[in-house]
Amino acid sequence: MICKQFKLSLPEKEKLIRIKSRTGIQNWNIICRWALCWSLGEDSIPAGVDPQSDSNVEMSWLTFSGEYHEIYEELIRVRCINDGLGDDPDTLLRYFRLHLSRGINHYSSRDVLKSIFDLLDTLPTEE
């Protein structure tokens, strides 16, 4: 398990509220899963400082990841290893939060999501 619980930052909370209003998706954990997966699909390593944990939104790892918690953990682990970061617990937690934050930032951009259909358009296409 990457962590037992984590808190979102106040800016992340505000962005999730906007994403919820645009998409109609009521559960933050669902939006967070999409955001994480989008970020993991990007080639670059997320940069920046660790997001603050200053909001009142706290989520358990199992609420975030649901029945697929082992798959999400392994996706993060493999990505960290492939990026040359290692897979110690602190690295996994740090890069989970950085990927999540990057995905939330991406989806909160005005030009990215205007409705749930725009979210579906971010799915990878078969080649």
N, CA, C and O atoms as CSV, one atom per row, in Angstrom:
chain,resi,resn,atom,element,x,y,z
A,1,MET,N,N,0.852,-1.177,0.000
A,1,MET,CA,C,0.000,0.000,0.000
A,1,MET,C,C,0.898,1.242,0.000
A,1,MET,O,O,1.815,1.361,0.813
A,2,ILE,N,N,0.620,2.144,-0.911
A,2,ILE,CA,C,1.422,3.370,-1.030
A,2,ILE,C,C,1.356,4.185,0.257
A,2,ILE,O,O,2.377,4.670,0.744
A,3,CYS,N,N,0.169,4.331,0.796
A,3,CYS,CA,C,-0.043,5.056,2.039
A,3,CYS,C,C,-1.392,4.632,2.601
A,3,CYS,O,O,-2.222,4.069,1.887
A,4,LYS,N,N,-1.603,4.902,3.876
A,4,LYS,CA,C,-2.919,4.606,4.447
A,4,LYS,C,C,-3.921,5.680,4.061
A,4,LYS,O,O,-5.045,5.380,3.659
A,5,GLN,N,N,-3.506,6.933,4.186
A,5,GLN,CA,C,-4.366,8.076,3.870
A,5,GLN,C,C,-3.510,9.198,3.326
A,5,GLN,O,O,-2.307,9.260,3.577
A,6,PHE,N,N,-4.142,10.082,2.582
A,6,PHE,CA,C,-3.462,11.279,2.116
A,6,PHE,C,C,-4.468,12.410,2.070
A,6,PHE,O,O,-5.670,12.192,1.923
A,7,LYS,N,N,-3.956,13.618,2.197
A,7,LYS,CA,C,-4.773,14.818,2.119
A,7,LYS,C,C,-4.435,15.558,0.846
A,7,LYS,O,O,-3.284,15.585,0.411
A,8,LEU,N,N,-5.437,16.148,0.264
A,8,LEU,CA,C,-5.221,16.986,-0.902
A,8,LEU,C,C,-4.900,18.411,-0.458
A,8,LEU,O,O,-5.220,18.824,0.657
A,9,SER,N,N,-4.265,19.142,-1.352
A,9,SER,CA,C,-3.997,20.548,-1.057
A,9,SER,C,C,-5.269,21.357,-1.300
A,9,SER,O,O,-6.190,20.896,-1.974
A,10,LEU,N,N,-5.307,22.544,-0.755
A,10,LEU,CA,C,-6.454,23.431,-0.978
A,10,LEU,C,C,-6.633,23.743,-2.463
A,10,LEU,O,O,-7.764,23.696,-2.947
A,11,PRO,N,N,-5.563,24.060,-3.215
A,11,PRO,CA,C,-5.760,24.282,-4.658
A,11,PRO,C,C,-6.284,23.033,-5.381
A,11,PRO,O,O,-7.105,23.145,-6.291
A,12,GLU,N,N,-5.815,21.849,-4.982
A,12,GLU,CA,C,-6.324,20.623,-5.599
A,12,GLU,C,C,-7.811,20.448,-5.302
A,12,GLU,O,O,-8.579,20.060,-6.182
A,13,LYS,N,N,-8.211,20.728,-4.083
A,13,LYS,CA,C,-9.620,20.626,-3.713
A,13,LYS,C,C,-10.463,21.555,-4.586
A,13,LYS,O,O,-11.500,21.146,-5.109
A,14,GLU,N,N,-10.022,22.795,-4.742
A,14,GLU,CA,C,-10.763,23.760,-5.551
A,14,GLU,C,C,-10.840,23.324,-7.011
A,14,GLU,O,O,-11.870,23.500,-7.660
A,15,LYS,N,N,-9.765,22.761,-7.520
A,15,LYS,CA,C,-9.756,22.279,-8.900
A,15,LYS,C,C,-10.688,21.084,-9.064
A,15,LYS,O,O,-11.386,20.976,-10.072
A,16,LEU,N,N,-10.703,20.190,-8.085
A,16,LEU,CA,C,-11.608,19.047,-8.155
A,16,LEU,C,C,-13.068,19.489,-8.128
A,16,LEU,O,O,-13.911,18.883,-8.789
A,17,ILE,N,N,-13.367,20.522,-7.381
A,17,ILE,CA,C,-14.736,21.054,-7.358
A,17,ILE,C,C,-15.123,21.531,-8.757
A,17,ILE,O,O,-16.234,21.267,-9.219
A,18,ARG,N,N,-14.208,22.233,-9.432
A,18,ARG,CA,C,-14.487,22.700,-10.794
A,18,ARG,C,C,-14.642,21.524,-11.760
A,18,ARG,O,O,-15.530,21.532,-12.614
A,19,ILE,N,N,-13.794,20.530,-11.628
A,19,ILE,CA,C,-13.878,19.353,-12.496
A,19,ILE,C,C,-15.214,18.639,-12.281
A,19,ILE,O,O,-15.865,18.221,-13.239
A,20,LYS,N,N,-15.613,18.505,-11.015
A,20,LYS,CA,C,-16.909,17.872,-10.716
A,20,LYS,C,C,-18.050,18.622,-11.380
A,20,LYS,O,O,-18.959,18.004,-11.934
A,21,SER,N,N,-18.013,19.936,-11.330
A,21,SER,CA,C,-19.118,20.721,-11.908
A,21,SER,C,C,-19.138,20.608,-13.428
A,21,SER,O,O,-20.210,20.645,-14.032
A,22,ARG,N,N,-17.978,20.472,-14.052
A,22,ARG,CA,C,-17.917,20.360,-15.516
A,22,ARG,C,C,-18.329,18.978,-16.004
A,22,ARG,O,O,-18.976,18.849,-17.043
A,23,THR,N,N,-17.953,17.944,-15.252
A,23,THR,CA,C,-18.162,16.577,-15.733
A,23,THR,C,C,-19.407,15.919,-15.162
A,23,THR,O,O,-19.963,15.006,-15.772
A,24,GLY,N,N,-19.847,16.373,-13.996
A,24,GLY,CA,C,-20.965,15.717,-13.336
A,24,GLY,C,C,-20.548,14.498,-12.534
A,24,GLY,O,O,-21.392,13.846,-11.920
A,25,ILE,N,N,-19.263,14.179,-12.529
A,25,ILE,CA,C,-18.759,13.060,-11.728
A,25,ILE,C,C,-18.769,13.494,-10.271
A,25,ILE,O,O,-18.124,14.481,-9.914
A,26,GLN,N,N,-19.486,12.776,-9.434
A,26,GLN,CA,C,-19.685,13.190,-8.055
A,26,GLN,C,C,-18.597,12.736,-7.092
A,26,GLN,O,O,-18.401,13.356,-6.047
A,27,ASN,N,N,-17.896,11.674,-7.426
A,27,ASN,CA,C,-16.909,11.116,-6.494
A,27,ASN,C,C,-15.500,11.578,-6.847
A,27,ASN,O,O,-15.018,11.360,-7.959
A,28,TRP,N,N,-14.858,12.215,-5.887
A,28,TRP,CA,C,-13.520,12.734,-6.113
A,28,TRP,C,C,-12.524,11.632,-6.389
A,28,TRP,O,O,-11.576,11.834,-7.148
A,29,ASN,N,N,-12.719,10.462,-5.785
A,29,ASN,CA,C,-11.761,9.385,-6.007
A,29,ASN,C,C,-11.754,8.953,-7.474
A,29,ASN,O,O,-10.707,8.575,-7.999
A,30,ILE,N,N,-12.901,9.004,-8.138
A,30,ILE,CA,C,-12.965,8.638,-9.553
A,30,ILE,C,C,-12.169,9.645,-10.386
A,30,ILE,O,O,-11.384,9.258,-11.252
A,31,ILE,N,N,-12.374,10.921,-10.124
A,31,ILE,CA,C,-11.635,11.959,-10.847
A,31,ILE,C,C,-10.143,11.817,-10.574
A,31,ILE,O,O,-9.326,11.966,-11.483
A,32,CYS,N,N,-9.788,11.534,-9.337
A,32,CYS,CA,C,-8.371,11.375,-8.984
A,32,CYS,C,C,-7.746,10.178,-9.701
A,32,CYS,O,O,-6.579,10.237,-10.087
A,33,ARG,N,N,-8.494,9.104,-9.882
A,33,ARG,CA,C,-7.970,7.951,-10.626
A,33,ARG,C,C,-7.672,8.339,-12.068
A,33,ARG,O,O,-6.616,8.004,-12.606
A,34,TRP,N,N,-8.618,9.052,-12.694
A,34,TRP,CA,C,-8.393,9.509,-14.065
A,34,TRP,C,C,-7.161,10.408,-14.129
A,34,TRP,O,O,-6.332,10.279,-15.029
A,35,ALA,N,N,-7.054,11.312,-13.173
A,35,ALA,CA,C,-5.926,12.260,-13.156
A,35,ALA,C,C,-4.600,11.526,-13.006
A,35,ALA,O,O,-3.633,11.835,-13.702
A,36,LEU,N,N,-4.554,10.560,-12.104
A,36,LEU,CA,C,-3.324,9.797,-11.917
A,36,LEU,C,C,-2.958,9.060,-13.202
A,36,LEU,O,O,-1.810,9.115,-13.643
A,37,CYS,N,N,-3.908,8.386,-13.792
A,37,CYS,CA,C,-3.630,7.609,-15.003
A,37,CYS,C,C,-3.197,8.502,-16.155
A,37,CYS,O,O,-2.312,8.132,-16.926
A,38,TRP,N,N,-3.812,9.680,-16.281
A,38,TRP,CA,C,-3.374,10.600,-17.329
A,38,TRP,C,C,-1.910,10.960,-17.127
A,38,TRP,O,O,-1.125,10.919,-18.074
A,39,SER,N,N,-1.537,11.312,-15.905
A,39,SER,CA,C,-0.169,11.720,-15.620
A,39,SER,C,C,0.812,10.569,-15.834
A,39,SER,O,O,1.898,10.774,-16.376
A,40,LEU,N,N,0.440,9.374,-15.418
A,40,LEU,CA,C,1.323,8.220,-15.622
A,40,LEU,C,C,1.551,7.959,-17.103
A,40,LEU,O,O,2.590,7.417,-17.482
A,41,GLY,N,N,0.601,8.333,-17.940
A,41,GLY,CA,C,0.733,8.148,-19.379
A,41,GLY,C,C,1.618,9.173,-20.064
A,41,GLY,O,O,1.978,9.001,-21.229
A,42,GLU,N,N,1.970,10.223,-19.365
A,42,GLU,CA,C,2.862,11.240,-19.912
A,42,GLU,C,C,4.303,10.751,-19.847
A,42,GLU,O,O,4.673,10.006,-18.940
A,43,ASP,N,N,5.110,11.172,-20.810
A,43,ASP,CA,C,6.499,10.721,-20.854
A,43,ASP,C,C,7.379,11.347,-19.781
A,43,ASP,O,O,8.307,10.702,-19.291
A,44,SER,N,N,7.106,12.578,-19.412
A,44,SER,CA,C,7.988,13.294,-18.493
A,44,SER,C,C,7.715,12.916,-17.035
A,44,SER,O,O,6.622,12.483,-16.670
A,45,ILE,N,N,8.740,13.098,-16.232
A,45,ILE,CA,C,8.623,12.899,-14.785
A,45,ILE,C,C,8.001,14.172,-14.217
A,45,ILE,O,O,8.451,15.270,-14.546
A,46,PRO,N,N,6.978,14.049,-13.372
A,46,PRO,CA,C,6.372,15.276,-12.822
A,46,PRO,C,C,7.371,16.024,-11.958
A,46,PRO,O,O,8.065,15.439,-11.127
A,47,ALA,N,N,7.427,17.303,-12.170
A,47,ALA,CA,C,8.348,18.149,-11.419
A,47,ALA,C,C,7.574,18.927,-10.378
A,47,ALA,O,O,6.352,18.825,-10.274
A,48,GLY,N,N,8.294,19.685,-9.633
A,48,GLY,CA,C,7.655,20.561,-8.663
A,48,GLY,C,C,7.877,20.095,-7.243
A,48,GLY,O,O,8.521,19.082,-6.969
A,49,VAL,N,N,7.319,20.877,-6.372
A,49,VAL,CA,C,7.430,20.568,-4.954
A,49,VAL,C,C,6.268,19.673,-4.553
A,49,VAL,O,O,5.229,19.646,-5.212
A,50,ASP,N,N,6.457,18.962,-3.494
A,50,ASP,CA,C,5.391,18.096,-3.005
A,50,ASP,C,C,4.166,18.937,-2.671
A,50,ASP,O,O,4.278,19.972,-2.014
A,51,PRO,N,N,2.997,18.492,-3.124
A,51,PRO,CA,C,1.775,19.248,-2.817
A,51,PRO,C,C,1.537,19.326,-1.307
A,51,PRO,O,O,1.800,18.377,-0.568
A,52,GLN,N,N,1.038,20.466,-0.880
A,52,GLN,CA,C,0.692,20.640,0.529
A,52,GLN,C,C,-0.492,19.743,0.883
A,52,GLN,O,O,-1.238,19.309,0.005
A,53,SER,N,N,-0.649,19.481,2.126
A,53,SER,CA,C,-1.803,18.718,2.612
A,53,SER,C,C,-2.615,19.623,3.521
A,53,SER,O,O,-2.794,19.341,4.706
A,54,ASP,N,N,-3.109,20.725,2.941
A,54,ASP,CA,C,-3.708,21.759,3.768
A,54,ASP,C,C,-5.217,21.920,3.589
A,54,ASP,O,O,-5.786,22.919,4.029
A,55,SER,N,N,-5.862,20.959,2.955
A,55,SER,CA,C,-7.318,21.059,2.830
A,55,SER,C,C,-7.973,20.101,3.820
A,55,SER,O,O,-7.294,19.379,4.551
A,56,ASN,N,N,-9.280,20.109,3.827
A,56,ASN,CA,C,-9.997,19.181,4.705
A,56,ASN,C,C,-10.412,17.917,3.951
A,56,ASN,O,O,-11.205,17.121,4.453
A,57,VAL,N,N,-9.870,17.739,2.741
A,57,VAL,CA,C,-10.179,16.556,1.948
A,57,VAL,C,C,-9.105,15.504,2.206
A,57,VAL,O,O,-7.952,15.647,1.802
A,58,GLU,N,N,-9.518,14.459,2.883
A,58,GLU,CA,C,-8.622,13.354,3.191
A,58,GLU,C,C,-9.222,12.096,2.589
A,58,GLU,O,O,-10.428,11.867,2.676
A,59,MET,N,N,-8.378,11.292,1.983
A,59,MET,CA,C,-8.841,10.093,1.318
A,59,MET,C,C,-7.938,8.933,1.703
A,59,MET,O,O,-6.719,9.089,1.772
A,60,SER,N,N,-8.520,7.791,1.951
A,60,SER,CA,C,-7.704,6.611,2.218
A,60,SER,C,C,-7.237,6.044,0.879
A,60,SER,O,O,-7.851,6.282,-0.161
A,61,TRP,N,N,-6.147,5.296,0.925
A,61,TRP,CA,C,-5.634,4.669,-0.290
A,61,TRP,C,C,-6.690,3.751,-0.891
A,61,TRP,O,O,-6.859,3.713,-2.110
A,62,LEU,N,N,-7.393,3.018,-0.051
A,62,LEU,CA,C,-8.392,2.079,-0.565
A,62,LEU,C,C,-9.610,2.793,-1.151
A,62,LEU,O,O,-10.218,2.290,-2.096
A,63,THR,N,N,-9.974,3.946,-0.613
A,63,THR,CA,C,-11.051,4.728,-1.222
A,63,THR,C,C,-10.598,5.248,-2.576
A,63,THR,O,O,-11.339,5.182,-3.556
A,64,PHE,N,N,-9.379,5.763,-2.623
A,64,PHE,CA,C,-8.840,6.259,-3.889
A,64,PHE,C,C,-8.791,5.148,-4.927
A,64,PHE,O,O,-9.284,5.320,-6.041
A,65,SER,N,N,-8.205,4.018,-4.575
A,65,SER,CA,C,-7.880,2.997,-5.566
A,65,SER,C,C,-8.931,1.908,-5.733
A,65,SER,O,O,-8.957,1.217,-6.751
A,66,GLY,N,N,-9.789,1.755,-4.746
A,66,GLY,CA,C,-10.859,0.775,-4.854
A,66,GLY,C,C,-10.351,-0.649,-4.939
A,66,GLY,O,O,-9.298,-0.982,-4.393
A,67,GLU,N,N,-11.102,-1.476,-5.623
A,67,GLU,CA,C,-10.763,-2.896,-5.697
A,67,GLU,C,C,-9.486,-3.142,-6.500
A,67,GLU,O,O,-8.932,-4.241,-6.458
A,68,TYR,N,N,-9.022,-2.141,-7.221
A,68,TYR,CA,C,-7.815,-2.293,-8.030
A,68,TYR,C,C,-6.577,-1.692,-7.367
A,68,TYR,O,O,-5.627,-1.310,-8.049
A,69,HIS,N,N,-6.590,-1.610,-6.043
A,69,HIS,CA,C,-5.498,-0.945,-5.319
A,69,HIS,C,C,-4.138,-1.537,-5.644
A,69,HIS,O,O,-3.153,-0.804,-5.723
A,70,GLU,N,N,-4.064,-2.833,-5.833
A,70,GLU,CA,C,-2.770,-3.459,-6.141
A,70,GLU,C,C,-2.285,-3.044,-7.529
A,70,GLU,O,O,-1.085,-2.870,-7.742
A,71,ILE,N,N,-3.205,-2.888,-8.464
A,71,ILE,CA,C,-2.834,-2.482,-9.821
A,71,ILE,C,C,-2.316,-1.050,-9.817
A,71,ILE,O,O,-1.294,-0.765,-10.441
A,72,TYR,N,N,-3.002,-0.144,-9.124
A,72,TYR,CA,C,-2.543,1.247,-9.060
A,72,TYR,C,C,-1.172,1.337,-8.399
A,72,TYR,O,O,-0.306,2.086,-8.851
A,73,GLU,N,N,-0.984,0.581,-7.344
A,73,GLU,CA,C,0.321,0.597,-6.677
A,73,GLU,C,C,1.413,0.091,-7.612
A,73,GLU,O,O,2.504,0.660,-7.661
A,74,GLU,N,N,1.128,-0.960,-8.341
A,74,GLU,CA,C,2.132,-1.510,-9.246
A,74,GLU,C,C,2.406,-0.562,-10.415
A,74,GLU,O,O,3.547,-0.458,-10.866
A,75,LEU,N,N,1.387,0.125,-10.907
A,75,LEU,CA,C,1.602,1.111,-11.967
A,75,LEU,C,C,2.565,2.206,-11.506
A,75,LEU,O,O,3.461,2.612,-12.245
A,76,ILE,N,N,2.367,2.671,-10.288
A,76,ILE,CA,C,3.250,3.711,-9.737
A,76,ILE,C,C,4.654,3.157,-9.530
A,76,ILE,O,O,5.640,3.818,-9.855
A,77,ARG,N,N,4.744,1.945,-8.991
A,77,ARG,CA,C,6.047,1.320,-8.747
A,77,ARG,C,C,6.816,1.157,-10.066
A,77,ARG,O,O,7.986,1.530,-10.152
A,78,VAL,N,N,6.173,0.611,-11.073
A,78,VAL,CA,C,6.842,0.390,-12.360
A,78,VAL,C,C,7.267,1.713,-12.974
A,78,VAL,O,O,8.364,1.825,-13.523
A,79,ARG,N,N,6.407,2.710,-12.883
A,79,ARG,CA,C,6.758,4.017,-13.445
A,79,ARG,C,C,7.980,4.607,-12.736
A,79,ARG,O,O,8.880,5.139,-13.387
A,80,CYS,N,N,8.011,4.513,-11.408
A,80,CYS,CA,C,9.164,5.039,-10.661
A,80,CYS,C,C,10.436,4.297,-11.034
A,80,CYS,O,O,11.486,4.916,-11.207
A,81,ILE,N,N,10.354,2.987,-11.159
A,81,ILE,CA,C,11.532,2.197,-11.532
A,81,ILE,C,C,11.979,2.571,-12.948
A,81,ILE,O,O,13.168,2.780,-13.188
A,82,ASN,N,N,11.033,2.654,-13.880
A,82,ASN,CA,C,11.375,3.011,-15.266
A,82,ASN,C,C,11.964,4.407,-15.369
A,82,ASN,O,O,12.780,4.675,-16.252
A,83,ASP,N,N,11.559,5.296,-14.475
A,83,ASP,CA,C,12.096,6.658,-14.462
A,83,ASP,C,C,13.424,6.752,-13.720
A,83,ASP,O,O,14.002,7.835,-13.625
A,84,GLY,N,N,13.918,5.621,-13.187
A,84,GLY,CA,C,15.197,5.605,-12.488
A,84,GLY,C,C,15.133,6.177,-11.084
A,84,GLY,O,O,16.151,6.616,-10.549
A,85,LEU,N,N,13.957,6.179,-10.480
A,85,LEU,CA,C,13.780,6.780,-9.163
A,85,LEU,C,C,13.831,5.763,-8.029
A,85,LEU,O,O,13.959,6.146,-6.866
A,86,GLY,N,N,13.735,4.494,-8.342
A,86,GLY,CA,C,13.686,3.469,-7.311
A,86,GLY,C,C,12.263,3.252,-6.844
A,86,GLY,O,O,11.330,3.902,-7.316
A,87,ASP,N,N,12.111,2.327,-5.911
A,87,ASP,CA,C,10.752,2.025,-5.439
A,87,ASP,C,C,10.657,1.934,-3.921
A,87,ASP,O,O,9.868,1.159,-3.382
A,88,ASP,N,N,11.473,2.738,-3.236
A,88,ASP,CA,C,11.343,2.773,-1.779
A,88,ASP,C,C,10.032,3.467,-1.424
A,88,ASP,O,O,9.519,4.246,-2.227
A,89,PRO,N,N,9.480,3.207,-0.247
A,89,PRO,CA,C,8.164,3.748,0.121
A,89,PRO,C,C,8.043,5.269,0.015
A,89,PRO,O,O,7.008,5.771,-0.421
A,90,ASP,N,N,9.076,6.003,0.404
A,90,ASP,CA,C,9.008,7.470,0.331
A,90,ASP,C,C,8.925,7.955,-1.116
A,90,ASP,O,O,8.195,8.899,-1.418
A,91,THR,N,N,9.668,7.314,-1.995
A,91,THR,CA,C,9.638,7.683,-3.421
A,91,THR,C,C,8.276,7.379,-4.016
A,91,THR,O,O,7.724,8.197,-4.752
A,92,LEU,N,N,7.727,6.210,-3.706
A,92,LEU,CA,C,6.411,5.849,-4.233
A,92,LEU,C,C,5.351,6.852,-3.794
A,92,LEU,O,O,4.532,7.284,-4.605
A,93,LEU,N,N,5.361,7.221,-2.526
A,93,LEU,CA,C,4.390,8.183,-2.028
A,93,LEU,C,C,4.581,9.545,-2.679
A,93,LEU,O,O,3.612,10.179,-3.098
A,94,ARG,N,N,5.827,9.995,-2.763
A,94,ARG,CA,C,6.102,11.310,-3.339
A,94,ARG,C,C,5.638,11.388,-4.790
A,94,ARG,O,O,4.976,12.347,-5.188
A,95,TYR,N,N,5.989,10.371,-5.576
A,95,TYR,CA,C,5.639,10.430,-6.989
A,95,TYR,C,C,4.176,10.097,-7.244
A,95,TYR,O,O,3.628,10.524,-8.260
A,96,PHE,N,N,3.536,9.363,-6.374
A,96,PHE,CA,C,2.085,9.215,-6.451
A,96,PHE,C,C,1.434,10.589,-6.324
A,96,PHE,O,O,0.579,10.954,-7.132
A,97,ARG,N,N,1.844,11.354,-5.302
A,97,ARG,CA,C,1.250,12.679,-5.077
A,97,ARG,C,C,1.594,13.646,-6.210
A,97,ARG,O,O,0.753,14.449,-6.612
A,98,LEU,N,N,2.822,13.578,-6.727
A,98,LEU,CA,C,3.192,14.470,-7.830
A,98,LEU,C,C,2.412,14.133,-9.099
A,98,LEU,O,O,1.951,15.031,-9.803
A,99,HIS,N,N,2.266,12.849,-9.390
A,99,HIS,CA,C,1.477,12.453,-10.561
A,99,HIS,C,C,0.015,12.852,-10.384
A,99,HIS,O,O,-0.608,13.372,-11.309
A,100,LEU,N,N,-0.524,12.608,-9.201
A,100,LEU,CA,C,-1.917,12.974,-8.944
A,100,LEU,C,C,-2.117,14.476,-9.112
A,100,LEU,O,O,-3.077,14.912,-9.748
A,101,SER,N,N,-1.226,15.250,-8.551
A,101,SER,CA,C,-1.324,16.706,-8.637
A,101,SER,C,C,-1.223,17.177,-10.081
A,101,SER,O,O,-1.981,18.050,-10.505
A,102,ARG,N,N,-0.295,16.607,-10.835
A,102,ARG,CA,C,-0.143,16.997,-12.244
A,102,ARG,C,C,-1.414,16.667,-13.036
A,102,ARG,O,O,-1.853,17.458,-13.870
A,103,GLY,N,N,-1.995,15.505,-12.773
A,103,GLY,CA,C,-3.221,15.125,-13.473
A,103,GLY,C,C,-4.389,16.030,-13.120
A,103,GLY,O,O,-5.165,16.417,-13.994
A,104,ILE,N,N,-4.519,16.369,-11.845
A,104,ILE,CA,C,-5.582,17.289,-11.426
A,104,ILE,C,C,-5.378,18.648,-12.082
A,104,ILE,O,O,-6.336,19.256,-12.559
A,105,ASN,N,N,-4.144,19.127,-12.110
A,105,ASN,CA,C,-3.862,20.409,-12.758
A,105,ASN,C,C,-4.223,20.366,-14.240
A,105,ASN,O,O,-4.800,21.316,-14.769
A,106,HIS,N,N,-3.888,19.275,-14.900
A,106,HIS,CA,C,-4.190,19.134,-16.318
A,106,HIS,C,C,-5.694,19.176,-16.561
A,106,HIS,O,O,-6.170,19.933,-17.408
A,107,TYR,N,N,-6.432,18.374,-15.829
A,107,TYR,CA,C,-7.875,18.296,-16.041
A,107,TYR,C,C,-8.612,19.555,-15.607
A,107,TYR,O,O,-9.742,19.788,-16.037
A,108,SER,N,N,-7.999,20.357,-14.773
A,108,SER,CA,C,-8.680,21.587,-14.337
A,108,SER,C,C,-8.471,22.734,-15.310
A,108,SER,O,O,-9.100,23.783,-15.167
A,109,SER,N,N,-7.605,22.558,-16.291
A,109,SER,CA,C,-7.399,23.610,-17.292
A,109,SER,C,C,-8.688,23.845,-18.060
A,109,SER,O,O,-9.401,22.895,-18.384
A,110,ARG,N,N,-8.985,25.077,-18.349
A,110,ARG,CA,C,-10.247,25.427,-19.024
A,110,ARG,C,C,-10.369,24.782,-20.396
A,110,ARG,O,O,-11.470,24.431,-20.819
A,111,ASP,N,N,-9.264,24.623,-21.086
A,111,ASP,CA,C,-9.315,24.104,-22.445
A,111,ASP,C,C,-9.385,22.580,-22.510
A,111,ASP,O,O,-9.619,22.024,-23.583
A,112,VAL,N,N,-9.187,21.903,-21.393
A,112,VAL,CA,C,-9.127,20.444,-21.412
A,112,VAL,C,C,-10.498,19.826,-21.179
A,112,VAL,O,O,-10.951,19.019,-21.991
A,113,LEU,N,N,-11.158,20.179,-20.109
A,113,LEU,CA,C,-12.445,19.575,-19.765
A,113,LEU,C,C,-13.552,20.621,-19.726
A,113,LEU,O,O,-13.525,21.547,-18.915
A,114,LYS,N,N,-14.501,20.460,-20.596
A,114,LYS,CA,C,-15.695,21.297,-20.545
A,114,LYS,C,C,-16.909,20.454,-20.186
A,114,LYS,O,O,-17.929,20.976,-19.736
A,115,SER,N,N,-16.789,19.136,-20.390
A,115,SER,CA,C,-17.873,18.211,-20.067
A,115,SER,C,C,-17.273,16.823,-19.874
A,115,SER,O,O,-16.076,16.620,-20.079
A,116,ILE,N,N,-18.097,15.887,-19.485
A,116,ILE,CA,C,-17.628,14.517,-19.298
A,116,ILE,C,C,-17.155,13.924,-20.623
A,116,ILE,O,O,-16.305,13.034,-20.625
A,117,PHE,N,N,-17.684,14.394,-21.736
A,117,PHE,CA,C,-17.275,13.886,-23.040
A,117,PHE,C,C,-15.819,14.237,-23.334
A,117,PHE,O,O,-15.113,13.468,-23.987
A,118,ASP,N,N,-15.370,15.393,-22.854
A,118,ASP,CA,C,-13.961,15.758,-23.008
A,118,ASP,C,C,-13.068,14.831,-22.206
A,118,ASP,O,O,-11.950,14.528,-22.622
A,119,LEU,N,N,-13.551,14.381,-21.067
A,119,LEU,CA,C,-12.792,13.425,-20.269
A,119,LEU,C,C,-12.644,12.117,-21.037
A,119,LEU,O,O,-11.563,11.528,-21.061
A,120,LEU,N,N,-13.697,11.676,-21.648
A,120,LEU,CA,C,-13.646,10.440,-22.430
A,120,LEU,C,C,-12.725,10.577,-23.635
A,120,LEU,O,O,-12.120,9.597,-24.070
A,121,ASP,N,N,-12.616,11.777,-24.172
A,121,ASP,CA,C,-11.724,12.008,-25.309
A,121,ASP,C,C,-10.249,11.891,-24.930
A,121,ASP,O,O,-9.397,11.768,-25.810
A,122,THR,N,N,-9.937,11.928,-23.640
A,122,THR,CA,C,-8.542,11.794,-23.208
A,122,THR,C,C,-8.088,10.342,-23.152
A,122,THR,O,O,-6.913,10.067,-22.910
A,123,LEU,N,N,-9.012,9.413,-23.375
A,123,LEU,CA,C,-8.632,8.003,-23.383
A,123,LEU,C,C,-7.691,7.727,-24.545
A,123,LEU,O,O,-7.834,8.323,-25.613
A,124,PRO,N,N,-6.729,6.829,-24.350
A,124,PRO,CA,C,-5.837,6.493,-25.472
A,124,PRO,C,C,-6.624,5.782,-26.580
A,124,PRO,O,O,-7.577,5.049,-26.313
A,125,THR,N,N,-6.214,6.010,-27.792
A,125,THR,CA,C,-6.844,5.348,-28.937
A,125,THR,C,C,-6.056,4.105,-29.298
A,125,THR,O,O,-4.854,4.023,-29.042
A,126,GLU,N,N,-6.723,3.154,-29.884
A,126,GLU,CA,C,-6.040,1.940,-30.333
A,126,GLU,C,C,-5.247,2.270,-31.583
A,126,GLU,O,O,-5.699,3.011,-32.456
A,127,GLU,N,N,-4.058,1.703,-31.646
A,127,GLU,CA,C,-3.207,1.942,-32.825
A,127,GLU,C,C,-3.022,0.671,-33.576
A,127,GLU,O,O,-2.339,0.653,-34.601
